């Protein structure tokens, strides 16, 4: 029987998910919900970049109510606004396997409602932190997954601190095999910046710090800077500095790390691997919606504390996506 995948939201990231699942060799029924005609046009142009997709059937909709069937996997690639309500509605319609873009939602209340909904309906969801599918990280992790404390430092210019911090919190958590990370935003700059994703979202520059026992996470974004994004992972015995954007290892020590080559895997490829695992094994390497709960809640609290310090108002929702 032909398996089916639905994509909810087919903008910039969603269209890359669409490219990825279209690369799968097995025939699929692919259902895409995208109300914006411009986004749909871009998505179709990206499909046209692929050589042969005739084995798949494509169905387009303007809203989720038009989907009458339950698909084997649902990819959520909308903005974080009202996403919890959207996923809840899809669960009510019978969908029960989800690949969800970060951030999952915008508040602890929303996340708690989702977890109850998933548990009640025996649904499963995974958060799209694709570094878990990078062979490079899979190979180097054992060198840092010891009793040694680590330092994970991420620095770059205007890389979207509010949007992308969760990726590096997840990486830190993955290395240390813990969800108990304390976060502080006391070193963020006291200015709210415009967010490229729209006026409903906030952006900041400066540094977020995380800590677990004697291990430290530092995530720094410099405003009005073209500084490359660098990831530096070290303990007392090993150190490696990665320039993911350009696919370079800038420093690796000792020599046993030098044999590892970094290859960036784009969403247009990683989602194919993830989807295949979920469709055929009902599991994948990504953290589950339960695994990522404490990271999201910690980040909501940290950013909202910083916003309150600047505006003197307490946000009901964390304005990040």
N, C-alpha and C positions, 0 to 999 in steps of 0.2 A: 504494500500500500504506500502511495506517495506521501512523504512527510510534508508538513507545512510549517512555515515560519512567518510571523507577522512582525513588521517594523512600525512602531508608533512614533512618528516624527522623522521626517526624511530630509532634514536640513543638511548642514555641512558634515556633521558626524554621522547622522543617520544614513546619508547617501554613501558614506564609506562602509558602513555596515552592509548596505545593500550590495555594494561591489563585492564584499567579502563572501557573503553567502551565495552570490551568483557564481563564484569560482568553484563551489563544491561540485564534485563530479556526479553525485546522485541527483536525479530529477527532483525538483521541489515545487510546491505551490507557494508562491511568495506573495503575501498580502501587505500592502503598504498604505498607511494612513498619513496623508499630508495635505492639509487644506490650502497651503500657499502654492500658487501656480508657479511662481518663480523658483521655489525650492524643488518642485516636481520637475521642472525643466532642467535644472542643474543635475538632479538625480538621474534623469534619463540620459543626459549627456555623459555622465560617468559610467552608466551601463554600456553606452556605445563605445567606450574605450576598451571593452572586453571583446575578445575574439569570437567566442561562441557561447551564447546563453540560451540557445533555442530549446534546450532540454527542459528549461524551467517555464512555468506558467506564472505570469504576473497579473496581479489584480490591484487596482488603485481605488482608494476611498478618501472622502473628505473628513470623516469622523469615525470614531470606533463603533458607533451604533449601526453603521452600515455593514460591519463584519458579522455575518450570521453564524459562522462556524467557529469552533475552538481550534486554535493552532497548537502544534507540538511545542513551539518555542515562541515567546513574545519578547522582542527587543524594544526596550523603552529608551528613546533618544529625544525626548522633549526637554524643555527647560525644567528646572526644579519646581517652578511655581505650580501648585495644585497637582503635583505629580503623585502624591500619596492618594488623593481622591481618584485620579485616573487609574492607578494600579488596582485600587480597591474595586473600582467598577469593572475592570477586566477580570478580576478574580470572581466577582459575582456572575459574570457571563460564562465562567467555566475555565478560563485560562489559568494554568497552574505552574508553568515553568517560565522564568523570566531572566533575561540578561538586562541589567539596569545600568545606565550611565550614572556616573557620580555627578553631583552629590545626589543621594537618594531622595531627599526632601529638604525641608527648611526648618524643622523644629523637632524637639524631642517628642512632643505630643503627636505629631504626624507619624514619626517613626514607630512609636509605641502602638499606634492604631494599626499600622502596617504589619508589625510583628504578630499581633493578635490575629489579624486576618489571615496571614500566611499559616499560622499554626492551626487555626480552626479549619481551614480548607486543605490542609496537607500540601500546600504549595511550596515550591522552592524558588529561590532567587539568588543570583550571583551578581556582584558588583564588578563593573568592567575596569579592573586594574590590570592592563595587559602585560605589564612587566613580569607577571607570574608565568607568562608564556615565552619570555625571552630566554633562549638557551644560555646566553651569557650569564644572566643572573642565577639561573639554575645551577650553573657550574661553579660560580665563585662563592655562593652562599655558604657552603660547608666550611670555608676558611674563616668565616666570621661568626658562624653559629657555634661558638665555643663558650666557655665560662668567662672569656675575656670581655670586658666592657668595650663597646664600640663608639666611635664618633661618626655620625653621618651628617655631612655638611652639603647643603644644596645652595648654590649662589647663581644669580643671573640678573639680567636687566629686563624689567617689565614683562615677566613671563606669566603673569596672572596668578598672583599669590592666593587670592581667595578661591579661585577655581582649581588650582593644581596642588595646593598644599596637601590635600587628602591623599594624593598619589604617594607622596613621600612619607607621610605618616604611615600609610599602609606598607611601604617598603621597609621602614624602620621596624614595624611590628612583625613583618614576615621574617626578617633576619633574626630578631630576638625571640620569636615565637611567643609573643605576649600581646595582650590587648590593653594592658595597664600602663598607659602612657599619659603622663601629666604634661599639659600644654600651658604655655603662657604667651600672651601677646603684649607684654609690657614694653617690648623693644620695637613695636611697630611705630611708624611715624604718625604723629597726631594730626593727620589730614586725610579726609576721605577723597579718593580719586574717582574719576569716571571709569566705569567698567565697559569694555568694548561690546559686551553682550546686551547693553541697554540700560536705561535709566532706573529700572527696578532693582538693579544689582549694584553692590558696592565693590570698590577695589582699594587696596592699601599697598604701601611699600614699607620696607623695614624687615624685621626679623621675627619669626615665630620660633620659639624654643620648645623642645620636648625632652622629657627625661623618663628613663626607667632604670631604677637602681643607679648604677654608676655609668650608664650609657646615655649619650647626649645626641639629640637631633637638632640641627640648626637649618632653617629654611629662610633665605634672604633674597629679597627682590629689590633692585635698585631702580628708582623712578627716573625716567628720561635717560635710559642707558641702553646701549646695544651689547652690553657684556654678555658673552655666551653662557648658556646654562651648563654648569658643571656639577657633577655629583662625585663627592669625595667620601669614600668608605674606608675606615682604618680601625685597627686595634694595635696592640703592642708588637704584633708579629707581621701583619700584612697591611698594605695600603694600595688602593687603586683609585685613580681619578678618571672619570668618564665624561667625554663630550658626546652626548647621545645624538645631538642634532647633526653633527658632522661625522658621526660614526667613528670617533677616535678614542683610543686609550692614551691619555696624556702622561700617565705615570702608573707603573705597576711594580710592586715589590712584594716578595722576592721574585727570583727568576721563574719559579713554578707558576706564577700568575701570567707570565708573558705569553704563554701559549694560547691564551684565551683571546678570541677575536670578537669585537662587538659588532653586532648587526642590529639595526633598529627595525622592528617589525611594526609596520603601520596597521591601523585599524582595518584597512581594506584587505589585510591578510590575516591578522590575529583573530578576528571574529570568525573566520572560516574554521580555524582550529578549535576555538571555544564552542561554536555551534555544533560541530561534529561530535565533540565529546558529550555535550548535553543530550543531543538527539539519540546517540547510540549507547551511552553509558549512564545517563541520568546524573552525571557528575562532571565537574571540571576542576581545573587548578585554581580558579579564582576564589577569593573569599566570599562566603555567603552573606546574605543580608544580615544574618545574626552575628557573624564574625566581625562585621564592619560597624556594628552598632556603637560601641564605645568610642571609636575614632570620630564618628560623625557627631555624637553628642558632645564630646570634648571640644571639637572645632566650633560647633554652634555656640557653646558657652563662652569660649575664648574670644571669638569675633564679636559677639553681642556685648560682652563686657567692655571691649575696646570702643565699640560704637556708643555705648552708654557714657563712657568717659568723655567722649568728644561732644556728643549731642545733648547729654543729660537726660536722654529718653531711653527707655527699655524697649527694644524691638520685640514684637510678638513672634516674628519669623526672622531667621538669619538670612540676610539678602545676598546669598551666594548661589551659584549654579555650576 
